[in-house]
Amino acid sequence: MEGRLEGGEEEGMLMSRLVAGLIRGEISEEEVVDNVVLLIFAAHDTTSFAISMTFRMLADHPNCYSLLLQEHTDIVSNKRLGENLTMEDIKKLKYTWQVARESMRLFPPIFGSYRKAIADIEYEGFTIPRGWKVLWTAYGTHYNAEYFQDPLSFNPSRFEETIPPYVFVPFGGGPRVCAGYQLAKLNILIFVHFVITHYDWSLVYPDEPITVDPLPFPAHGMPIKISSKLL
């Protein structure tokens, strides 16, 4: 939605507003660069990594791949050639989203983040003073058997049950949950649908390690062998 800023200037894309603020002297060039880099990390690298790990898990678990493929085949069979996905189609991709969520549980797109204590906090005999910064990590709960039975195993069906709040946190949680959560979900589901229904593929390095610097990344870039499906 378009609007108007103070002084009659039209509201536009974020980059335009950052440049306008730079011209007016409201922010520095360094701040503009920092914001753009942040957007690249938050909006691109995290989603692409989540998609990569989803395909890695599908390659490692052919039974899950078969279930997921059937879900997408059922949708395609009810559509005309070349017809795009609709929101109603997206809502039917429940198992696909379970696979993606389980992939992000095992391989969180971000390690964690800092939060500032706005009051003194008592936790298990320790006091976290007001003003201190606390680092929360996704692995702290994602790999905790108290919340996820057999946490090291890949089991998308575990997400058929309701997950307690602040336990599955690849997008954070609470009032500071990632603003791009729903967009990332759409990107993942649509991309998986396109690849699954058009291509056959396999991993070049099935046991490729994941490095973290500062975001997780497949050590070799996760190359794949890919070919068009025979229609």
N, C-alpha and C positions, 0 to 999 in steps of 0.2 A: 504494500500500500504506500502511495506517495503522500507526502504532506509538505508543509512549509516550515522552514526554520525561522528563527527570529531574524528580522531584517529583510524578510521576503525571499530568502534563498531557498530553493527547492531542496527537499530532502532526497538523497539518492542512495547509491550503494555505499557500503562501509568504506571502501577505498577512497571514494570521492569525498566523503566526509572527513576522513583522516587528512587528505591533502588540503581540503579547505581549512581545517584547523591549523595545519602547518603554515599556510599562507597568512592566516590571521594572527599567527604567533601564539596560539593557545597551547600547542604541543610542539615538541622538538622533532627533528628528523629521526633521531635515535628512537624516540617513542613510536613513531610511525613504523619504522623497520621492525621493532620489537613486536608490535601488534600483528604485522603481516606474518612474521615468522611463527608467532603463536597460532595463528589461524592455520598455517600449513601443517603444523604438528597436530593440532586438535582436530581439524576437519579432514585431513587427508591421510596422514601416516597411520593414525589409529584405526580408521576404517579399513584401509588397504591391508593392514596387518591382520585385522580380525577376519577379513575375507580369505587371506592367505592361509591362516591357521584352520579355517573351516574346510578348505580343500585338502589341507594336509591330513586332517583327521578323517575325512571321507576316504582318502587314499589308503589310510592305515586300517580302516574298518569297513570292508566291503559290504557287510550286512546292513550297516547304517546307510551306506551309499544306495543300496538297492531300495530300501524303504523311502529314502528321500527322492530317488529318481521316480518311483511310482507316484509319489505325491505330485510331482511336476508333470508327469505323463498324463495323469488324470485331468489336469487343467488344460493342457494342450489339446487333448482329444475332444474337448467341448468348445473349442474356439475355431474360428475360420483361419485359413492360412494367412499369416501376416498380421493377425489381430493382436493388439497390444494387451498387456496385463491390465486389469482394473483393480481398484481397491478391494472389491469383493474377492478377486483371485488372491490377492496378497493375504487377506484374512484366512484363507484356506491353507496357507503354508505353515501350519503349526509345527509339524515335525522338523521342517527346515529351520525354523527359528529355535527349536530346542537344540538342534545340532550346532547352530551358530553360538547359542548361549553357552553350551557345554565347552565349545572350543575356546570361547573367551574366558570361561572359568579356569581352564587349564593354562591358557596363555593370555593373561590380561593384557590389553593394548597399552595400559599404563601401569607402572609399578605401584603408584600411590600418589598422594599429594599432602600438602601441609594445610593444617587448620589452626587458627589462633583461638586459644581458650579465652572466652569472654567473661569467665568467672572461675574461681578456684574449683577444681574437680578432685574429688576423692575417688581413687580407683585401686582396689585390692591392696589397701594399706599405704598407698602412695598418694601424695598430693601434687597435682599439676597446677602450678600457680597461674592466676589470671595474667594474660599477656604472653604466656609461653606459646610457642608453636609446636604442634603435635603432628608427627608424620604417621598417617594411616597407610597401610599397604593392602592391596587386593589379596595377596597371597595369605595374609593373616587369617582370613575367613574362607577363601576359596579352597584351601588345602586342609581345612580343619574338619576332622571326622565327626565332630560334634554337630556340624551343619550338613556335611555331605558324606554320606556313607561311602567307604572305600574311595577316598577323594582322588587318588592317583589314577583311577580307571576312567575310561571315556564312556559315559552312559547318558546320552541325551534324554532318555526317558525320565531321568530324575526330575526334569523340569515340568513333568506332568503335574507334580504336586506344587502347592504354593510355597514359595521360598520366603523365609522370614526377612523383614526389612534390614538393610545394612549388612547383609551377608553376601549377596551377589552384587559386586560393586564395580564392574568394568566401566560404568558411566558415572561413578560416584553415587550419591544418595542424598535424600532430604531436599531442602530448599536450594542446595548448590548442585543438584544433579545436572549432568551435561545438557546444555540447551539443544544440542544437536542429536539427542538420543533417538528421536523418531525418524529423523532424516537418515541417520546411520543405519537404522533398521531397514528402511526402505532400500537404501543403496545395497546392503548386503543381500537381501532377499531377491531383488531384481537381478543383480549381477549373477548370483548363484543360479537363478532360473535360466538366464540366457546361456550360461556356459553348460549347464547340465543338459539342456535340451538340444544344443547344437554341436557339442564337441565330446570326444573321448580324450582322456588325458591320463598321464601318470607322472610321478615324481622322478626327477633325475637322481636326487640324493634322498632316499627315503629316511635316512637317519641324520639328516642335516641338523646341527645344533642351532640353538637360538642365542644370539648375543644381545646384550643390552647396552646402548650407548647413545643417548640416555633412554631411548625407546627401544623395545624389543625388535629384533630384525633377524631373519634367517641368515646364517653365516655366509651362504653362497647366493643369496637372493632368491632362493627357492625356484630354480628353473624347472620347467615341465616339458614333457613331450606331448604334443597336442595334434589332433587331427579331426576333421569334420566328421560328424556322424553320417552314416549312410541313410538317406531318407527313402 
